[in-house]
Amino acid sequence: MDVKWLSLYFFLGGTIVALVTYFGSQGKGLLAAFVAFFPSITIVTLFSIYFTSGVDATVSYFKGMLILLPAWLLYAVAMIFILPRWGLVPSILISIGFYVGAALITMRLAH
């Protein structure tokens, strides 16, 4: 892998985390979510997969993202309900457990 790509990933990832944290800590949750969901990382990943492996691998990646979207939504809904009741660490662990479980079931059903 080219070091230039790694540098770009590092820069974009750090910038996104910094912006999301800043806006989120200012009580601007919708703006923080907009920054977090903006497809900059997806676009970099798209270029990386496309130039490494071509159209078929890129389409497969995006199909995989759509297939796993329900598992991610379960994770997000679980965080919304569990976080206020049990705090950060338990809600993260439980919600990620839901995500992994739902993702594994979805991946088995998809094949």
C-alpha positions as CSV (number, residue, x, y, z in Angstrom):
1,M,0.0,0.0,0.0
2,D,1.2,3.5,-0.9
3,V,2.2,5.6,2.1
4,K,0.5,8.6,0.5
5,W,-2.9,6.8,0.8
6,L,-2.2,6.0,4.4
7,S,-1.4,9.7,5.1
8,L,-4.7,10.7,3.4
9,Y,-6.6,8.2,5.5
10,F,-5.0,9.5,8.7
11,F,-5.6,13.1,7.8
12,L,-9.2,12.6,6.8
13,G,-10.0,10.3,9.8
14,G,-8.5,12.7,12.3
15,T,-10.2,15.7,10.7
16,I,-13.6,14.0,10.8
17,V,-13.2,12.9,14.4
18,A,-12.1,16.3,15.4
19,L,-15.0,18.1,13.7
20,V,-17.6,15.6,14.9
21,T,-16.3,15.9,18.5
22,Y,-16.2,19.7,18.3
23,F,-19.8,20.1,16.9
24,G,-21.1,17.3,19.2
25,S,-19.6,18.9,22.3
26,Q,-21.2,22.2,21.3
27,G,-24.6,20.6,21.4
28,K,-24.9,20.6,17.6
29,G,-25.8,17.0,17.2
30,L,-27.3,17.3,13.8
31,L,-24.3,19.1,12.4
32,A,-21.9,16.6,14.0
33,A,-23.9,13.7,12.5
34,F,-23.8,15.4,9.1
35,V,-20.0,15.6,9.3
36,A,-19.8,12.0,10.5
37,F,-22.0,10.7,7.7
38,F,-20.5,12.8,5.0
39,P,-19.1,10.2,2.5
40,S,-15.5,11.5,2.5
41,I,-14.1,8.3,3.9
42,T,-16.4,6.3,1.6
43,I,-15.1,8.2,-1.4
44,V,-11.5,7.6,-0.4
45,T,-12.3,3.9,0.1
46,L,-14.1,3.9,-3.3
47,F,-11.0,5.3,-5.1
48,S,-8.7,2.9,-3.3
49,I,-10.8,-0.2,-4.1
50,Y,-11.5,0.9,-7.6
51,F,-7.9,1.6,-8.5
52,T,-6.7,-1.6,-6.8
53,S,-9.4,-4.0,-7.9
54,G,-11.8,-2.4,-10.4
55,V,-15.5,-2.0,-10.8
56,D,-16.7,-5.4,-9.5
57,A,-14.9,-5.1,-6.2
58,T,-16.1,-1.5,-5.7
59,V,-19.8,-2.5,-6.4
60,S,-19.4,-5.4,-4.1
61,Y,-18.2,-3.1,-1.3
62,F,-21.2,-0.8,-1.7
63,K,-23.6,-3.7,-1.8
64,G,-22.0,-5.0,1.4
65,M,-22.5,-1.6,3.0
66,L,-26.2,-1.6,2.1
67,I,-26.7,-5.2,3.3
68,L,-25.2,-4.3,6.7
69,L,-27.1,-1.0,7.0
70,P,-29.9,-2.7,9.1
71,A,-27.3,-4.0,11.6
72,W,-25.8,-0.5,11.9
73,L,-29.3,1.0,12.4
74,L,-29.9,-1.6,15.2
75,Y,-26.6,-0.4,16.8
76,A,-27.7,3.2,16.6
77,V,-31.2,2.6,18.0
78,A,-29.7,0.5,20.9
79,M,-27.3,3.4,21.7
80,I,-30.2,5.9,21.8
81,F,-32.1,3.7,24.3
82,I,-29.4,2.2,26.4
83,L,-27.0,5.2,26.8
84,P,-29.3,7.3,29.1
85,R,-30.1,4.3,31.2
86,W,-26.8,2.5,31.7
87,G,-24.1,4.9,30.7
88,L,-21.4,5.0,28.0
89,V,-19.4,1.8,28.3
90,P,-22.2,-0.7,28.9
91,S,-24.2,0.9,26.1
92,I,-21.3,0.7,23.6
93,L,-20.6,-2.9,24.5
94,I,-24.2,-4.0,24.3
95,S,-24.9,-2.0,21.1
96,I,-21.8,-3.3,19.4
97,G,-22.8,-6.8,20.4
98,F,-26.2,-6.2,18.7
99,Y,-24.3,-4.9,15.6
100,V,-22.0,-7.9,15.4
101,G,-24.8,-10.4,16.0
102,A,-27.1,-8.8,13.5
103,A,-24.2,-8.4,11.0
104,L,-23.2,-12.1,11.3
105,I,-26.8,-13.2,10.8
106,T,-27.2,-10.9,7.8
107,M,-23.9,-12.1,6.3
108,R,-25.0,-15.8,6.7
109,L,-28.4,-15.1,5.1
110,A,-26.8,-13.1,2.3
111,H,-24.6,-16.1,1.2
